[in-house]
Structure formats: structure tokens, C-alpha cells
């Protein structure tokens, strides 16, 4: 059973008002305490967050996974760029999604863990959207769904529909930190009002239908009502945010990436905006996916297309070029983790309060194998500094990690998707 968070943060959102009428919205601060009830005397806990970053072409396992399990493993090539963060991440090997195959076609299952069943496959809700459904009303943007190089995402709604991603760091920056014009605000509020009136209309018609339905259909309609009420609640929240100024940041918008093949530059630009989104508490749930195109990424030593190199067939020269790309990806991801670690928040850091997941649907892209998925978990209040090595033949269920993450958000769930419980060996720090 899950529980819904109260939308109390809007009343706690603080503004600094200048004499000229200019308002500046602040991010979450530890001094922002509830102004009601018995909790008013104690400081509020920092919010907890999730960032899921995925790569459709995987990572070369021998350069990622250490040979030894436990805490005293030897750092591998791909872990060297984040060696200084060793105590803040866990590397997981021998894990995958039960019942998920299909190679590239398993891409939609990265965060849903829905068993892939060929042409009749229908996805289920993704991990991030479960979090959003329960806790997304606390911020201006319930979630951010991003892509570094395309139009596909790993975020799926409860009915299995993909949420289209934002794929421009510049537009994303403007969306979050550039105030709308007065005319735009009026238009936005009008769209919200129209959305609410449509929900009212649909609700009236559905209630009229309910009287003519059998018990099974009434249950389905009741589930529909629940989704309608949830959407109405979000629309009300959105209307409140539309009337508030956006946070101001010192950083400038990322410079445009002129070369569409430069996936690394695009990932890094997205990481920069992700950091600002978390720092300003504009959202708490983010996904970013890299689909992996066929173009040559402009890095020294790389001569062939990224997708072609991922299907290396054990060719040493192709693996050498692929390693340059994947090492750069790890370095970029590590830059985000490092900035979060270096940013203080109350008695800890942003990293302490943010769970980061780096993974892929493919454990071996060359063989289109979905087993032994690459998994790196950072931050979020877990005990890190270890290599959790599970059976690489009979894989451990990765949804167990997803269950641990949901419970870290204080959501009352016993299991996510095909999970058998929480992840063995991944312990939480004391709250």
C-alpha cells in the first residue's frame, strides 16, 4: 500500500521581495519549517530525490565490473574517473530484469522492468513515475524527462505510454529559469483552466456511465476516476506555480551543441541543467536517456560510429574506440555526482539526499544480451563504497534495487514489478 504526500510545500515556498516589486524564489532551505501543528518546533528533513540516467548501448562489462566483490575491489578503467567518489557509489554486477529480453527492444523496460513479450508487449509504469505519482506535487515540475540525443525516454505512465522527452538543454534552462512574459502567463493559466473544465466534463459523463456497468467495469472506472482526480490535483498545483516567479540562478544557459553527433557534449550540458534543477528544488525526479546514434562521436581516437562500435564482435580495435566513448560518458556522469557531493544542504550534501542510478537495458550490446546490466548507484543515503557481485549466470532481480529506492522515499511498497524484496547488501544509512 502506498500513501500520498500532502501538497504542503507550496505554502512553505519562500520569496525574497525587493522594494522595486521584484520577487526571488528560493530553493529548499533547512530553515523552512512547517508553520502548523506540533511539527513547527523542529526543522523539516531535506527532500529526497531520484535521477535515473540510462544508455541504450550499454557499457563494456570487462572495463566496468571489478573482478573482486566487497569493499576492497580494484578500480576498473571506467571507474577511475570517479575514483575520488568511491565511498559514495556502489557498483552492481550480476543483476537484470527477470523475463526481459529482446535486445534493443527492451529499452522501454529499463525503469519499468515489465517482462518483454514481443509484438504484444505493453509497458507498465516506470520507477520514476511511481515516485512522481506519490510525491511529485511538491515542486514546480513534478518530474523532468530528458534525452541526450533523441525522442525516446525511459519514463512511462501507468497505462504504459512513453512520456516524450525534452532534448534541448537550452530550452530546458529557459523553461525552468526564464520568467514567462505576462501574455504567456495568461495563456498558460487559460490552458490550465481549460484542462480542468475538460476533466469536469469527462467526470460527469463517466459517472453517468457507471450506473449502467457491471462490477468489473465499475472497478475499472473507479481506477479511471482516481487518475482523473490526480490530474485535477496536479492542474490546481500547476495553476499555483504559474503565478509564482521562477528561481534565479547565477549560471548561464548551456552553450548550444552545434554538432548533433557530439553525444558527450549533449550529456554534459544536460547534466549541468539537471544540477541546477536539483539545487533550486525545481523538481525532485529526473530521467535522462541516451539512445545511441550511428554517427561518429567527435573524440580523439574514435573513427567509427557509436552504434557500430557497440556491436564490436570482440574486435580489439573497435573495443578500444568504444572504451574512449564510454569512459567519457562515465567522466561526464561523475561530474554531476561530484557537484552534488560538493553542494551543502543542511547537515549533509545534495548527493546525500539524491539517489542516482546509471544503467542500460543491455549488458552486452554486441550480443544484444539484456543480462548482467551495468548498474552504478550513487548517493541517496545508502551505504556505499562496495561492489555487490551477484551470480552472472543466474542474475539477481534488479527490481529489488528499485524497491529499495522507493522505500528510501518512505513509500510503503513491498515490491516493485518482479522484485522479490529489497536489494540484498545495499543498506540505508541511519536517517
C-alpha positions as CSV (number, residue, x, y, z in Angstrom):
1,X,0.0,0.0,0.0
2,X,1.3,3.4,-0.9
3,X,0.5,6.8,0.7
4,X,0.2,10.2,-1.0
5,X,2.2,13.2,0.1
6,X,0.4,16.3,1.3
7,X,0.8,19.3,-1.0
8,X,2.0,21.4,1.9
9,X,5.2,22.7,0.3
10,X,3.5,25.4,-1.8
11,X,2.6,27.2,1.4
12,X,6.2,26.9,2.6
13,X,7.8,28.2,-0.6
14,X,9.6,31.3,0.4
15,X,10.1,34.6,-1.6
16,X,12.5,37.5,-1.2
17,X,10.7,40.6,-2.2
18,X,12.6,43.8,-3.2
19,X,11.5,47.4,-2.9
20,X,11.0,47.5,-6.7
21,X,8.5,44.7,-6.6
22,X,10.9,42.0,-7.8
23,X,10.5,38.6,-6.3
24,X,13.1,35.9,-6.0
25,X,12.1,32.3,-5.3
26,X,14.4,30.4,-3.1
27,X,15.3,26.7,-3.3
28,X,14.6,24.4,-0.3
29,X,16.3,25.6,2.8
30,X,16.7,23.9,6.2
31,X,15.2,27.0,7.9
32,X,11.9,26.5,6.0
33,X,9.9,24.7,8.7
34,X,6.2,23.9,8.8
35,X,4.1,26.7,10.0
36,X,1.4,24.5,11.5
37,X,0.8,21.8,14.1
38,X,3.2,20.2,16.5
39,X,6.0,20.0,13.9
40,X,6.6,23.7,13.9
41,X,9.3,23.4,16.5
42,X,11.5,21.1,14.6
43,X,13.4,21.6,11.3
44,X,12.0,19.8,8.2
45,X,14.1,17.0,6.7
46,X,15.7,17.8,3.4
47,X,13.7,16.4,0.4
48,X,14.8,13.2,-1.2
49,X,15.3,12.9,-4.9
50,X,15.9,10.5,-7.8
51,X,17.9,10.8,-11.0
52,X,17.9,7.9,-13.4
53,X,20.3,8.1,-16.3
54,X,20.4,5.3,-18.9
55,X,22.3,4.4,-22.0
56,X,20.7,2.2,-24.7
57,X,24.1,0.8,-25.9
58,X,25.3,-0.4,-22.5
59,X,28.9,-0.4,-21.2
60,X,31.7,-2.8,-21.9
61,X,31.5,-5.1,-18.9
62,X,35.2,-6.0,-18.5
63,X,36.1,-2.3,-18.3
64,X,33.3,-1.6,-15.8
65,X,32.8,-4.5,-13.4
66,X,35.6,-5.2,-10.8
67,X,36.8,-8.8,-10.5
68,X,36.6,-8.8,-6.8
69,X,33.4,-8.2,-4.7
70,X,33.1,-6.2,-1.5
71,X,34.8,-3.0,-0.4
72,X,38.4,-3.7,-1.4
73,X,37.9,-4.2,-5.1
74,X,40.4,-3.0,-7.6
75,X,39.2,0.1,-9.6
76,X,38.4,-0.7,-13.2
77,X,39.1,1.6,-16.2
78,X,35.5,3.0,-16.3
79,X,35.5,3.6,-12.5
80,X,38.8,5.5,-12.5
81,X,37.2,8.8,-13.5
82,X,35.0,8.6,-10.3
83,X,37.6,7.0,-8.0
84,X,37.5,10.1,-5.8
85,X,33.8,9.4,-5.2
86,X,34.4,5.7,-4.3
87,X,32.8,5.9,-0.9
88,X,29.7,7.5,-2.4
89,X,28.7,4.9,-5.0
90,X,28.0,1.1,-5.3
91,X,28.8,-0.9,-8.4
92,X,26.4,-3.8,-9.0
93,X,27.1,-6.8,-11.3
94,X,25.1,-9.9,-12.0
95,X,21.7,-8.2,-12.0
96,X,19.0,-7.8,-14.6
97,X,15.2,-7.7,-15.1
98,X,13.5,-11.1,-14.9
99,X,11.6,-12.0,-18.0
100,X,13.1,-9.1,-20.0
101,X,14.8,-10.0,-23.3
102,X,14.6,-8.7,-26.8
103,X,17.9,-6.8,-27.0
104,X,17.3,-3.2,-28.2
105,X,13.6,-3.7,-27.9
106,X,13.9,-4.0,-24.1
107,X,14.8,-0.3,-24.0
108,X,11.3,0.7,-22.7
109,X,11.8,-1.7,-19.8
110,X,14.8,-0.1,-18.2
111,X,12.9,1.6,-15.4
112,X,9.6,-0.4,-15.6
113,X,11.1,-3.9,-15.5
114,X,8.0,-5.0,-17.4
115,X,8.5,-8.5,-18.9
116,X,9.1,-8.2,-22.6
117,X,6.6,-10.2,-24.7
118,X,7.3,-9.4,-28.3
119,X,4.8,-7.7,-30.5
120,X,2.0,-7.8,-27.9
121,X,4.2,-6.1,-25.3
122,X,2.6,-3.3,-23.3
123,X,4.7,-1.4,-20.9
124,X,3.8,-0.5,-17.3
125,X,4.6,2.4,-15.1
126,X,8.3,3.3,-14.7
127,X,10.1,3.7,-11.4
128,X,10.4,7.5,-11.6
129,X,6.7,7.9,-12.4
130,X,5.7,5.9,-9.3
131,X,7.7,8.4,-7.3
132,X,6.1,11.3,-9.2
133,X,2.6,9.9,-8.6
134,X,3.2,9.8,-4.9
135,X,5.4,12.9,-4.3
136,X,5.6,14.9,-7.5
137,X,3.2,17.7,-6.3
138,X,5.9,19.2,-4.1
139,X,7.7,21.1,-6.8
140,X,7.1,23.3,-9.8
141,X,7.9,20.4,-12.1
142,X,6.7,17.0,-10.9
143,X,9.4,15.5,-13.0
144,X,11.8,16.1,-15.8
145,X,12.0,13.6,-18.7
146,X,15.1,14.2,-20.8
147,X,17.0,12.8,-23.7
148,X,20.6,13.5,-24.8
149,X,20.2,12.5,-28.4
150,X,16.7,11.7,-29.5
151,X,13.0,11.4,-28.9
152,X,12.8,8.3,-26.7
153,X,12.7,8.2,-22.9
154,X,12.6,5.6,-20.2
155,X,9.6,7.3,-18.4
156,X,6.2,5.6,-18.8
157,X,2.8,6.4,-17.4
158,X,0.5,3.9,-15.6
159,X,-1.1,2.9,-18.8
160,X,2.3,2.2,-20.5
161,X,2.6,5.3,-22.6
162,X,6.0,6.8,-23.1
163,X,6.5,10.4,-21.8
164,X,8.2,12.3,-24.7
165,X,11.5,13.8,-23.5
166,X,12.9,17.3,-23.7
167,X,16.1,17.1,-25.8
168,X,17.4,20.6,-25.7
169,X,19.4,21.9,-22.7
170,X,18.9,25.4,-23.8
171,X,15.1,25.1,-23.9
172,X,15.1,23.2,-20.7
173,X,17.1,26.0,-19.0
174,X,14.7,28.7,-20.3
175,X,11.7,26.6,-19.2
176,X,13.0,26.5,-15.6
177,X,14.8,29.7,-15.1
178,X,13.5,32.4,-17.5
179,X,10.3,34.1,-16.4
180,X,7.4,33.9,-18.8
181,X,6.0,37.1,-20.4
182,X,2.7,38.4,-19.0
183,X,1.0,37.2,-22.1
184,X,2.5,33.7,-21.7
185,X,1.4,33.5,-18.1
186,X,-2.2,34.4,-19.1
187,X,-2.1,31.8,-21.9
188,X,-0.7,29.2,-19.5
189,X,-3.4,29.8,-16.9
190,X,-6.1,29.6,-19.6
191,X,-4.8,26.2,-20.7
192,X,-4.9,25.0,-17.1
193,X,-8.5,26.2,-16.7
194,X,-9.5,24.6,-20.0
195,X,-7.9,21.4,-18.8
196,X,-9.8,21.4,-15.6
197,X,-13.1,22.1,-17.4
198,X,-12.4,19.1,-19.7
199,X,-11.8,16.9,-16.6
200,X,-15.1,18.0,-15.1
201,X,-16.9,17.2,-18.3
202,X,-15.3,13.7,-18.6
203,X,-16.0,13.1,-15.0
204,X,-19.8,13.8,-15.4
205,X,-20.1,11.6,-18.4
206,X,-18.2,8.8,-16.7
207,X,-20.4,8.9,-13.6
208,X,-23.5,8.6,-15.8
209,X,-22.0,5.5,-17.4
210,X,-21.2,3.9,-14.1
211,X,-24.8,3.2,-13.3
212,X,-25.1,1.0,-16.4
213,X,-21.9,-1.1,-15.8
214,X,-21.2,-4.4,-14.2
215,X,-19.0,-4.8,-11.1
216,X,-15.8,-5.4,-13.2
217,X,-16.3,-2.4,-15.3
218,X,-17.2,-0.3,-12.3
219,X,-13.8,-1.2,-10.8
220,X,-12.0,-0.1,-14.0
221,X,-14.0,3.1,-14.0
222,X,-13.2,3.7,-10.3
223,X,-9.5,3.4,-11.3
224,X,-10.1,5.9,-14.0
225,X,-11.8,8.3,-11.5
226,X,-8.7,8.1,-9.4
227,X,-6.5,9.1,-12.3
228,X,-8.9,12.0,-13.1
229,X,-8.8,13.3,-9.6
230,X,-5.0,13.0,-9.6
231,X,-4.8,15.1,-12.8
232,X,-7.2,17.7,-11.4
233,X,-5.0,17.9,-8.3
234,X,-1.9,18.5,-10.5
235,X,-3.7,21.1,-12.5
236,X,-4.5,23.0,-9.4
237,X,-0.9,22.8,-8.3
238,X,0.3,24.0,-11.7
239,X,-2.0,27.0,-11.6
240,X,-0.4,28.0,-8.3
241,X,3.1,27.7,-9.7
242,X,2.1,29.7,-12.9
243,X,1.6,32.7,-10.6
244,X,5.0,32.4,-8.9
245,X,8.3,33.7,-10.3
246,X,10.8,31.1,-11.3
247,X,14.1,30.8,-9.3
248,X,17.1,32.8,-10.4
249,X,20.4,31.2,-10.9
250,X,23.9,32.7,-11.5
251,X,24.7,30.2,-14.2
252,X,24.1,30.9,-17.8
253,X,22.2,28.7,-20.2
254,X,24.4,25.9,-21.7
255,X,26.0,26.8,-25.0
256,X,24.4,25.2,-28.0
257,X,25.9,21.9,-29.1
258,X,26.5,22.6,-32.8
259,X,27.5,19.1,-33.7
260,X,24.5,16.7,-33.4
261,X,26.9,13.7,-33.2
262,X,28.6,15.0,-30.1
263,X,26.6,12.9,-27.6
264,X,29.1,13.5,-24.8
265,X,28.8,17.3,-25.0
266,X,25.0,17.0,-25.0
267,X,25.1,14.7,-22.0
268,X,27.3,17.1,-20.1
269,X,25.1,20.1,-21.0
270,X,22.1,18.2,-19.7
271,X,24.0,17.2,-16.5
272,X,24.6,20.9,-15.9
273,X,20.9,21.8,-16.1
274,X,20.0,18.7,-14.0
275,X,22.3,20.0,-11.3
276,X,20.6,23.4,-11.3
277,X,17.1,21.8,-11.3
278,X,18.0,19.9,-8.1
279,X,19.8,22.8,-6.5
280,X,16.8,25.1,-6.8
281,X,14.4,22.3,-5.9
282,X,12.6,22.9,-9.2
283,X,12.0,19.1,-9.4
284,X,13.0,16.0,-7.5
285,X,12.6,13.3,-10.1
286,X,14.6,13.3,-13.3
287,X,15.3,10.7,-16.0
288,X,17.7,11.1,-18.9
289,X,18.2,8.6,-21.7
290,X,20.9,8.3,-24.4
291,X,19.6,6.3,-27.3
292,X,23.0,6.0,-29.1
293,X,23.1,7.0,-32.7
294,X,25.1,5.7,-35.6
295,X,27.3,8.7,-36.0
296,X,30.9,9.1,-35.1
297,X,31.3,10.9,-31.8
298,X,34.0,13.6,-32.2
299,X,36.6,12.3,-29.8
300,X,40.2,11.7,-30.4
301,X,40.9,8.1,-31.3
302,X,37.3,7.4,-32.4
303,X,36.9,6.8,-36.1
304,X,33.7,4.8,-36.4
305,X,30.0,5.3,-35.5
306,X,29.0,4.8,-31.9
307,X,26.3,2.1,-32.6
308,X,28.7,0.2,-34.9
309,X,31.4,0.2,-32.2
310,X,28.9,-1.1,-29.6
311,X,28.5,-4.2,-31.8
312,X,32.2,-4.9,-31.8
313,X,32.1,-8.6,-32.1
314,X,35.2,-8.8,-29.8
315,X,37.2,-6.8,-32.3
316,X,40.1,-5.3,-30.2
317,X,40.3,-2.1,-32.3
318,X,36.6,-1.5,-32.0
319,X,36.6,-2.1,-28.3
320,X,39.4,0.4,-27.9
321,X,37.4,3.1,-29.7
322,X,34.2,2.2,-27.8
323,X,36.1,2.5,-24.5
324,X,37.0,6.1,-25.3
325,X,33.3,6.9,-25.7
326,X,32.1,5.1,-22.6
327,X,34.9,6.4,-20.4
328,X,33.9,9.9,-21.5
329,X,30.3,9.1,-20.6
330,X,31.4,8.0,-17.1
331,X,33.5,11.1,-16.7
332,X,30.5,13.3,-17.5
333,X,28.2,11.4,-15.2
334,X,30.8,11.6,-12.5
335,X,30.9,15.4,-12.9
336,X,27.3,15.6,-11.9
337,X,27.7,13.3,-8.9
338,X,30.8,15.3,-7.8
339,X,28.9,18.7,-8.0
340,X,26.1,17.2,-5.9
341,X,28.6,16.0,-3.4
342,X,30.3,19.4,-3.2
343,X,27.0,21.2,-2.6
344,X,26.0,21.5,1.0
345,X,22.4,21.0,2.1
346,X,21.6,21.3,5.8
347,X,23.8,18.8,7.7
348,X,24.7,16.9,4.5
349,X,25.0,17.4,0.8
350,X,22.8,17.3,-2.2
351,X,24.2,13.9,-3.0
352,X,23.3,12.6,0.4
353,X,19.6,13.4,-0.5
354,X,19.7,12.4,-4.1
355,X,19.7,8.8,-5.4
356,X,21.4,8.5,-8.8
357,X,21.2,5.4,-11.0
358,X,23.3,4.8,-14.1
359,X,22.3,1.7,-16.1
360,X,21.3,0.3,-19.5
361,X,18.9,-2.2,-21.0
362,X,21.9,-4.1,-22.5
363,X,24.6,-5.9,-20.5
364,X,26.4,-6.9,-23.7
365,X,25.4,-4.7,-26.6
366,X,27.5,-6.7,-29.1
367,X,25.4,-9.8,-28.4
368,X,22.1,-7.9,-27.8
369,X,22.1,-9.5,-24.3
370,X,19.9,-8.0,-21.6
371,X,21.5,-10.0,-18.8
372,X,24.2,-8.6,-16.5
373,X,23.0,-5.0,-16.8
374,X,25.5,-2.3,-15.9
375,X,24.4,-0.7,-12.6
376,X,26.0,2.1,-10.6
377,X,24.1,3.6,-7.7
378,X,25.3,6.8,-6.0
379,X,24.2,8.9,-3.1
380,X,20.7,8.9,-1.6
381,X,21.6,7.9,1.9
382,X,22.8,4.4,1.2
383,X,26.0,2.8,2.5
384,X,28.3,2.8,-0.5
385,X,32.0,2.1,-1.3
386,X,31.4,-1.5,-2.4
387,X,31.0,-3.9,-5.3
388,X,27.8,-6.0,-5.0
389,X,28.6,-9.0,-7.1
390,X,25.7,-11.4,-7.8
391,X,25.6,-14.5,-10.0
392,X,26.3,-13.6,-13.6
393,X,24.6,-16.8,-14.8
394,X,21.5,-16.7,-12.7
395,X,21.1,-13.0,-12.3
396,X,19.7,-11.2,-9.2
397,X,16.5,-9.2,-9.8
398,X,17.3,-5.6,-10.4
399,X,13.8,-4.5,-9.4
400,X,14.9,-5.3,-5.8
401,X,17.0,-2.1,-6.1
402,X,14.0,-0.2,-7.3
403,X,12.1,-1.4,-4.3
404,X,14.9,-0.2,-2.0
405,X,14.8,3.2,-3.7
406,X,11.0,3.6,-3.3
407,X,11.3,2.7,0.4
408,X,14.1,5.2,0.8
409,X,11.5,7.8,-0.2
410,X,9.3,6.5,2.7
411,X,6.8,4.9,0.3
412,X,5.0,1.9,1.7
413,X,5.8,-0.6,-1.0
414,X,6.8,-4.3,-0.6
415,X,8.0,-4.9,-4.1
416,X,8.2,-3.1,-7.5
417,X,7.4,-5.1,-10.7
418,X,9.1,-8.5,-10.4
419,X,11.0,-7.7,-7.3
420,X,11.3,-10.3,-4.5
421,X,12.1,-7.7,-1.9
422,X,14.7,-5.0,-1.4
423,X,18.3,-5.3,-2.7
424,X,20.5,-7.6,-0.6
425,X,23.7,-5.9,0.6
426,X,22.5,-2.3,0.0
427,X,21.9,-0.8,3.4
428,X,20.5,2.5,4.3
429,X,22.4,5.0,6.5
430,X,20.6,6.0,9.6
431,X,18.1,8.8,8.9
